[in-house]
Amino acid sequence: MSVEGRELGWDDSIKQDSQNFDPIPEGDYNVTIEKYDRSRSKGEGKLPPCNMAVVYFIVHADREITIRENYILHSSLEWKLSELFRGVGLKKEGEELRMDWNALPGKTARAKIGVKPGIKDPSKKFNYIEKLYPKDSDKPAFTPGRF
């Protein structure tokens, strides 16, 4: 993926104040996990502060976008962790799995992408991963080149 533009010098002038990122339409898309970062959640609602994986998904649409999703490592959210590992084919339904985070980068999946309003500015819309389909389901799996 190439980015349009040019490298700026340390003494160059700048003018552009913001960039408008329009979300892609809701729907099913092929995704690739670019990377993940280890982090901590600050704890919200009934959840205490916990380990958290920040996973970066590249969504293959008419243009590629990156969606960042937080996966909080708490037993009440084990279903979401299972969905992630099933979506990329590292876990089967009902199977116990030791989470191997380093195996995620480069893995592909099929995802339902949604659109939600921003928290600070509800007029801005953002994409998010609504659901990752299990690789072993009847939903169409990732097919390279089919967007």
C-alpha positions in Angstrom: 0.0 0.0 0.0 1.5 3.3 -1.0 0.7 6.6 0.6 0.3 9.7 -1.7 2.4 12.7 -0.9 6.0 13.4 -0.1 8.4 13.5 2.8 8.5 16.8 4.6 11.8 18.5 5.6 12.4 19.7 9.2 12.0 23.4 8.1 9.1 22.9 5.6 5.9 24.9 5.9 2.6 23.1 6.8 -1.0 24.3 6.3 -3.5 21.4 6.4 -5.3 21.3 9.8 -7.2 18.1 9.6 -8.0 15.2 7.4 -11.5 13.8 6.7 -11.7 10.0 6.9 -15.0 8.8 5.6 -15.9 5.4 6.9 -16.5 2.5 4.5 -20.1 1.2 4.2 -21.3 -1.4 6.7 -20.9 -4.9 5.4 -18.7 -8.0 5.2 -15.1 -7.6 4.3 -11.8 -9.5 4.1 -9.4 -8.4 6.8 -5.7 -9.0 7.6 -4.2 -8.6 11.0 -1.3 -6.1 10.6 0.0 -6.2 14.2 -0.9 -6.1 17.8 0.3 -4.2 20.8 0.3 -5.2 24.5 -1.4 -2.6 26.6 -3.5 -2.2 29.8 -7.1 -1.2 30.1 -7.8 1.4 32.8 -10.9 -0.4 34.0 -14.4 0.7 33.2 -17.8 -0.2 34.6 -17.6 -3.6 36.2 -14.2 -4.4 34.7 -11.0 -3.9 36.7 -7.8 -2.7 35.0 -6.7 -5.6 32.9 -4.2 -6.7 30.2 -5.4 -5.6 26.8 -4.3 -6.4 23.3 -4.7 -3.6 20.7 -5.2 -5.4 17.4 -4.8 -3.6 14.1 -6.9 -4.9 11.2 -6.4 -3.9 7.6 -9.8 -3.9 5.9 -9.7 -4.7 2.2 -12.4 -2.5 0.6 -12.4 -0.2 -2.4 -9.6 1.4 -0.4 -7.7 -0.1 2.5 -8.4 1.2 5.9 -7.0 0.2 9.3 -9.3 -0.5 12.2 -7.9 -0.7 15.8 -9.8 -3.0 18.2 -9.2 -3.5 21.9 -9.3 -7.1 23.3 -9.5 -6.9 27.1 -8.1 -10.1 28.7 -10.9 -10.7 31.3 -12.9 -13.8 31.8 -16.2 -12.0 31.1 -14.9 -11.2 27.6 -13.5 -14.6 26.8 -16.1 -14.9 24.1 -14.6 -12.0 22.2 -11.1 -13.5 22.5 -12.5 -16.8 21.2 -14.1 -14.9 18.3 -10.7 -13.4 17.4 -8.8 -16.7 17.4 -11.6 -18.6 15.7 -11.9 -15.9 13.0 -8.3 -16.4 12.0 -8.5 -20.2 12.2 -6.3 -20.7 15.3 -9.2 -22.0 17.4 -12.0 -24.5 16.7 -15.4 -24.3 18.3 -15.5 -25.7 21.9 -11.7 -26.2 21.9 -9.5 -24.9 24.7 -6.7 -22.8 23.4 -3.6 -21.1 24.8 -3.7 -17.7 23.2 -0.6 -17.2 20.9 -0.7 -13.5 20.1 2.5 -13.7 18.1 0.7 -16.0 15.6 -1.8 -13.2 14.7 0.1 -10.8 12.4 -0.5 -11.8 8.8 -3.6 -13.9 9.6 -6.7 -13.3 7.5 -10.4 -13.4 8.4 -13.8 -12.4 7.2 -15.4 -9.6 9.3 -18.7 -7.7 9.6 -17.7 -4.0 9.7 -20.1 -1.5 11.3 -20.2 2.3 11.6 -20.6 4.1 14.9 -20.6 7.8 15.9 -17.5 9.2 17.6 -17.5 9.5 21.4 -16.2 13.1 21.5 -17.9 14.2 18.3 -21.0 12.2 17.4 -21.2 13.8 14.0 -18.0 12.0 13.0 -18.5 8.3 12.0 -16.0 5.5 12.5 -15.7 1.9 11.4 -15.4 -0.9 13.9 -15.2 -4.7 13.8 -18.8 -5.8 14.7 -18.1 -9.5 14.3 -15.4 -11.9 13.1 -16.8 -14.9 11.3 -15.3 -18.3 12.4 -13.0 -19.7 9.7 -14.9 -23.0 10.1 -18.3 -21.5 9.4 -20.4 -21.4 6.3 -19.7 -17.7 5.8 -17.5 -17.0 2.9 -13.9 -17.1 4.1 -11.1 -14.7 3.1 -10.2 -15.2 -0.5 -7.1 -13.3 -1.7 -7.9 -10.9 -4.5 -11.7 -11.1 -3.9 -12.8 -7.8 -2.4 
